Amino acid sequence: MKTIGIIVLLLVQISGLLPGSAMAQTPDSPTPIWDRQTKKFISQKQLRKKIIPATALLLATDLKTPVPVHQIIQIIRHLESNNRNPALILSMIERDKQNAFQIITQRNKNENLTAESGGLEILLTWNNSGKPPWQQIKPLFDFAYEKSLPLIAADFARHEVGSIHQRGLSGLPDDVKAALLPALQPPLPPADVIRHKVRLRGDFCLDLPPETVDKLILAHRSRTALYRHILQEQRQQFPDQIPVLITTPDHRIKDAEGLPLIRIAFQDKLDESDADFVWLTTTRDRPELCQN
């Protein structure tokens, strides 16, 4: 029986990337991967060796540049070749759209299709979501259906986010409120508040009213707590699994007690995040979102 792994796809925007001193070194592989522990560039082969014994693996993507779907699929194939069968936990899909995955699965079964996610974007209302073009992410869903990998929607529904904005912690969905409150009730350390405010200023290109900032910070923290809760549930169900997590440095799931992770960040430059590995992508010219 294959061990069940987890891939959490937290495909949200990274802001405020800062160049690190490591950029002074020259990578020795076509796809340079920076190992923060050894402070050296390593190859993809070396990275794959480090993944297998890991308790968890955290990948990070930047939606300001194309999502590195090809590399992500490589990682999943590698896990499969080592008797893993990862489930994909998708932070960019709202929980109330979970049945969309089953609808496509049943359609494929009825029409004798395998690697086919066509029509899923309609059920997910993807084209109206502000996410990257569907054709950019579609190969990942096709691969998941080809390999019959479980797909789990992990974001709050829009009405749930609205409830949190309006009512604070009391607006958390009833089915997860008890699980999330312990992580959300303690006040944030001042340094984390500053970090959140810097991120929001970059996202919205202006200084927001304090009450709006507080609501947005709580919504962000609630999402992170939800991802952590889903991961904990999966690990309880499959204690021998090796989770694979795809997220950004803003989601500090690594800090969660009992959830040791290895973080891999797909980025176009090194930064000061706590990612264990930074997989450097091709730098692309893009406009500054907050230019006057």
Secondary structure, DSSP 8 states (H G I E B T S, - for coil): --B--EEEE-----------GGGGS---SSS-EEETTTTEEE-HHHHHHHHTT-S-EEEE--TTS---HHHHHHHHHHHHHTTB--EEEEEEEEGGGTHHHHHHHHHHHHTT--S--TTHHHHTTGGGTT-S-HHHHHHHHHHHHHTT--EEEEE--HHHHHHHHHHGGGGS-HHHHHHHHHHHSS---HHHHHHHHHHHHHHHSS---HHHHHHHHHHHHHHHHHHHHHHHHHHHH-TT--EEEE--TTS-GGGSTT---EEEEEESS--SS--SEEEE--------TT--
